[in-house]
Amino acid sequence: MSLLIHLKRLDWVMITCAVLITAFGLAGIYSTSLAKDDFLNFEKQIIFFALGFVLMLLISFFDYRILRNNSYLILTLYFFCLILLVGLRFFAPVIRGTRGWYKIGFFTLDPIEPIKIVLIILLAKYFSMRHAEMYKFKHIILSGFYVLLPAVLVFIKPDLGGVIILMLIWLGILMVSGIKVKHFLILLLCFILLTGFFWQFLLKDYQKERIVSFIFPYNVLGDSWSQIQTEIAIGSGRIFGHGLGKGSQVQYGFLPEPHTDFIFSVIAQEWGIIGMSGFFILYLVLIYRILKIAIESDSNFPRLFAVGFAIVLITQFTINIGMNLSMLPVIGIYLPFVSYGGSGLIANFVSLGILQSIKVRK
């Protein structure tokens, strides 16, 4: 297949949506950089975007069926990611009180981002080979074991939000694969029991405080400060917004973590309802194009991979927006393609590259 034909067969609607969503993020990061008069994060994010975009195009040339047909490659990637998670305890520097990222020059690597992709690939492979045997509960248990190992390591990190995303990937792919209703109810009961156990014995005090601050949101001097500021930022944006670099909550330093967890509040205050509407439409079109690939795929592996990545985007988008709207507790879930961070941005574009490979070869 010639280069020109290959490029024509890519899903440029999907690519354009991803690029425009990233542009919203770059605008938000530029605004936060303007407030601090420090544009290092903005410049780094541009580099991450360029690297991710190039990787997406390069990966589209590789045949995704190599992943589907090579179990040893998938398991190698899986165990490599587990080693990265374990290595955090020994080799990662202490950043904001935790060893959560590897420091490589100006780049910080969060191992949870590659494990998301690898888990989607692994589960897509596992269930595509056993689609006719989904009535057997043992496949739910075995697949859950693959998720449990990294989930425990991510929890120790500690990253409660990351654990939630990994579990939702597993549950989402399980449901699409055809889990029986009674098995789903058993999992739901186990989840309720585990939630009580985690609250009583495993959750740290600051994680409990975040959940309590969500239930009782108006302790201005406590952990609810961030949620109150996001409400002010979003509400003051109104129809047209204040304009790029003119959001008061960002420029005066009231909004915490405006380049990561609460970047949506920056966008809402500066771009208003009009900007938010365009932002939501882009996300909806992106998800639609991903699910379109899933629907049109002729086998289960590409279908489940596309659905798995859609689940990641939908859940992270929903949770992050919920955090910004004070509808959900603040648990450190970033907004895909938008929040600052090289690991997440590059990983998402790599996933798009795999989807492009599927699109070209379907």
Buried (B, 14 or more C-beta within 10 A) or exposed (E): EEEEEBEEBBBEEBBBBBBBBBBBBBBBBBBBBBBBEEBEBBBBBBEBBEBBBEBBBEBBEEEBBEBBEEEEEBBEBBEEBBEBBEEBEEEBEEEEEEBBBBEEEEBBBBBBBBBBBBBBBBBBBBBBBBEEEBEEBEBBEEBBEBBBBBBEBBBBBBBBBBBBBBBBBBBBBBEBBEBEEEBBEBBEEEEEEEEEEBEEEEBEEEBEBBBBBBEEBEEEEEBBBBBBBBBBBBEBBEEEBBEBBEBBBBBEEBBBBBBBBBBBBBBBBBBBBEBBEBBEEBBEBBBEBBBBBBEEBEEBBBBBBBBBBBBBBBBBBBBBBBBBBBEBBBBBBBBBBBBBBBBBBBBBBBBBBBBBBBBBEE
